[in-house]
Amino acid sequence: MFARQIEAGRPEDCRFVSFSPDSRRLVSGDVLGTIRAWDAETGRLLTTASGPAGPVRAVAFRGKGLRIASGGVRDRKGELQAL
């Protein structure tokens, strides 16, 4: 289901993905600096957040999966956001 959701958008923009520790959610980062959290089973978009300035180069869940860490190249800094 998630693959169909990405295909419906612009798959070339999505660069990095990571599963939550319980594998129920997925987080993606794109070339525009947008971070999206998805339900891994249904493909439903859960939330959208602004990431680093410029392309997202890394995304990961932290701890129990309640926060997302992201990083970019342009601003050379990491961010931590609550879900």
ABEGO torsion letter per residue (X at the ends): XAAAAAAABBAAABABBBBBAAGABBBBBBAAGBBBBBBAAAGBBABBBBBBBEBBABBBBBEAGABBBBBBAAAGBBBBBBX
